[in-house]
């Protein structure tokens, strides 16, 4: 169930859920609703995916949606680690296992980050992909315990990057080399959904509410913004 949000004095667009499973179900409902609207209005749905436990649960739930016409879905990535193809630590590996390998989506509709090419070559290749998209319909974002999102980390000098895809060669979390959509690219979306679960995120949530400049706070969707938290993240307790 949704916690009584009006009693929590939450910012606009924020919702707190009993647990991560209910949160994931609500996220999938928002994604599917946006997909159906986009396909009805424009004939295609462009989704940017995120890595992490909660997004991966969303992909498992999406794989169960037999009512969707996947031929009109176009899937992109928010960030990826520079690791060999099919490395278990790559976001694409989990994305494939949880969702893409289980649905009939055309291969040409899936745009994974080719980080097996190395840092700069993969950045340049993916920038060509992203720059061809007029606007995303939905962007999914998770948050780390330090308030980072995608591979955009606190105190990194990329807030005003003009490129749609940036290279990261000094990630505080291994591996040090990654590519990521920029803040501007992540914000170029009709709907943006931030998924935040676990008590380890509580301190960053408090910093965010106190207007500290955390990466998670910066991307903003053009039309709709949803910040979904579970009770553990909100309260800092299991």
LINURQUI-V123770 format. One line per field, one symbol per residue. ss: DSSP state (H for helix, E for strand, - for the rest). Layout:
# LINURQUI-V123770
ss: ???
This chain:
# LINURQUI-V123770
ss: -E--HHH------EEEE--HHHHHHHHHHHHHHHHHHHHHHH--EEEEE---HHHHHHHHHHH------HHHEEEEE-EEE---------HHHHHHHH-HHH----HHHE----HHH-HHHHHHHHHHHHH----EEEEEEE------E--E------------EEEE---------EEEE-HHHHH-EEEEEEEE--HHHHHHHHHHH-----HHH------EEEEEEEHHHHH---
